Amino acid sequence: MQIFTDLRPEQQHTAAALGFFDGVHRGHRRVLGGAARQSENGLLPVCLTFSQSPKSFFSGAPIPLLMERGDKLRALESVGIEHVYLADFRSLMHLSARDFFKTVLVDTLNVRALFCGFNYRFGKNAEGDTAVLQDLCDSFGVSLTVVPPEKDNGEVVCSTLIKSLISRGEVRRANDLLGSRFGFSAVIRHGKRLGHSLGTPTINQLPAEGLIVPKFGVYVSEVTLQSGERLCGVTNVGVKPTVGATAPLWETWMPRYGAGELYGETADVRLLDFIREERRFNSLEALREEILKNAQQALKVYDESFAVI
C-alpha cells in the first residue's frame, strides 16, 4: 500500500472510499471493502481521508480518536486499499461541493466509482450530502454506492458510540464493533518499581496522545512484546490511587512473563475486558492480594476467549 500526504494525479481509473474512518470499525469496513472489491473490475482501490479529524477544525479543540495513525493505515491495507491519501483538510475545506468533486475526485483521483457512508458530508460548510453527491456522480458518469448504517442491538455503529463504550469501560463490546482491539504501542518506561517489591512487576506506558481515555480501572489485556511474544496482561489504566501518580498511566503486569527487564523496548497493549474500577487500598498487602485475584480473573478470560481478530 502507498501513502500520500498530498494529492497527486492517478493515471489509472480508481474506486475511492470517502471518509475520515476513525477506528476503521465494522461500518467503515463495508465502505472500504466495497472500494477494494472494485479491483476485480480493473479499478485501483483508493481511500481519500484526512491527516486530522475535520471535526477538530470546527470545534476548535482536539477530538479524541479511537486509533493511532499507524494502526489506521494497517487496517486500511488489510481491507485491500492500495493508495491512501492523507489530505490536509485546511487545503480543501473552502472548496464548494461541486469543485471538490470535479477538481479532487474526477480530475485528480480519476474516480469511476465512489463509496461512502450514509451520513457523508463534503464541500465548504459541509454543504454536500449523499443526494448532492449522487447528482454529481450522475453528471460525470461516476457510480456511487452509499452504504446504509451498520447496526448492533438497534444502535448505529459509529465512532461516537464506540468512544462512549470505551469511556464506560465496555471494551468487549467496543472491540466487537471495531473489529479490532482498542489499545496502542508505546515504549516501556521506568516506574517506581513498586510492582517488583509486590512480586507483580509491571511495564509502564504513557497513554498514546490523542486517543480516547478508557474508564479508569483494571482490564484483561493482550500484550505483544517487541520480540513478538504474546501474553495475558493485567492492565491498570489510571492514576494508581493507593500509591499516587502524577499523570494517567497504563501499567501492565504479565503473570506468565518470567524473562528479563524490558525498559526501552516497545510493547503493544490491547484491552480485552474490564475487571474492576480503580480504587484505593488500605495497605500494599491488600493491593497485592487484589492484584493476584485480578490476575486469576484475567488468565481465565484470556484463556477462554483469546482469539486473533
Secondary structure as GFF3:
##gff-version 3
##sequence-region A 1 309
A	DSSP	beta_strand	2	4	.	.	.	ID=ss1
A	DSSP	beta_strand	14	18	.	.	.	ID=ss2
A	DSSP	alpha_helix	26	36	.	.	.	ID=ss3
A	DSSP	three_ten_helix	37	41	.	.	.	ID=ss4
A	DSSP	beta_strand	44	50	.	.	.	ID=ss5
A	DSSP	alpha_helix	54	59	.	.	.	ID=ss6
A	DSSP	alpha_helix	69	78	.	.	.	ID=ss7
A	DSSP	beta_strand	83	87	.	.	.	ID=ss8
A	DSSP	alpha_helix	89	92	.	.	.	ID=ss9
A	DSSP	alpha_helix	97	99	.	.	.	ID=ss10
A	DSSP	pi_helix	100	108	.	.	.	ID=ss11
A	DSSP	beta_strand	111	117	.	.	.	ID=ss12
A	DSSP	three_ten_helix	124	126	.	.	.	ID=ss13
A	DSSP	alpha_helix	130	140	.	.	.	ID=ss14
A	DSSP	beta_strand	143	147	.	.	.	ID=ss15
A	DSSP	beta_strand	151	152	.	.	.	ID=ss16
A	DSSP	beta_strand	155	156	.	.	.	ID=ss17
A	DSSP	alpha_helix	159	167	.	.	.	ID=ss18
A	DSSP	alpha_helix	171	178	.	.	.	ID=ss19
A	DSSP	beta_strand	183	187	.	.	.	ID=ss20
A	DSSP	alpha_helix	194	198	.	.	.	ID=ss21
A	DSSP	beta_strand	202	205	.	.	.	ID=ss22
A	DSSP	beta_strand	217	224	.	.	.	ID=ss23
A	DSSP	beta_strand	230	238	.	.	.	ID=ss24
A	DSSP	beta_strand	249	253	.	.	.	ID=ss25
A	DSSP	beta_strand	266	277	.	.	.	ID=ss26
A	DSSP	alpha_helix	284	305	.	.	.	ID=ss27
###
